């Protein structure tokens, strides 16, 4: 009887929102492994872009180079840092109003300048950051950033990257003081079963 109740309770626990058609990718870094579920159905353009970088081994040897925030709230940014040998053409912007995905804990999203300029750099969010979602009612660039995946393993690694020491002098403009003193290398990025 007790066993049956325990099984029922376990069955009622909320499970991560991972769809069957999500593609898992392991980012093996010098700080540890991060496994993400890429939402190919919900964000087809952005997911296909990220997977093209993974499949082409274009993220191997790149870095997580930026950390904004502290402890459990903020984001870390990584990718090719505009290395022309690694870049594929920019992709069409997929706002959160189109995909239904949001900048919640563990979300991966594409870094960009203007909408439609995203290439190989991405960031991982810690905590909820609704200000990064699209807000069509707002003035100016209201398209937000394009969420395409979520961390399913290794959020502790992301937190360690976020809290790593920052350089007081590296970075330009708003990025000054946000660049990691020692970037965390992405050794490999590979699909996993």
C-alpha angles and dihedrals in degrees: 000000000000091000090052091051092050091050090050092050091049090049090054095052113109114257125210112271095252116149123214091243093054113118116225118220127185118213105198107199137174086255095051141278125317117189118197134189108224111211099222095169099045097042104023099165097045094040092050089051093052092045090051088058090047095046092045090050087234093138094053108111095013122119147233095235108164135056125183121185132011141270108335101357129066138043142270122217129207143156142094098327092219094305100167092210090061103038127106121195116289117266135229112268117255106198122205089246087066100041100037089225120128140201096260130143110314097008118151116213136175120258113227147159107215121005107280095030100096117124125149107336121095139167136217118221125219113199125359117311107178090165087074092058121092115276108187091181092062125090124250123008097004099159097098122199129309114252112203109158146015133222111251097173132020104035086142088061090052090051090050090052091049093053096044115118116279128216114247092210108033121096134043131252113338090359094064107117093014099085116103114250088223113022116225109239121227098219095186139351113203140162112251130195 
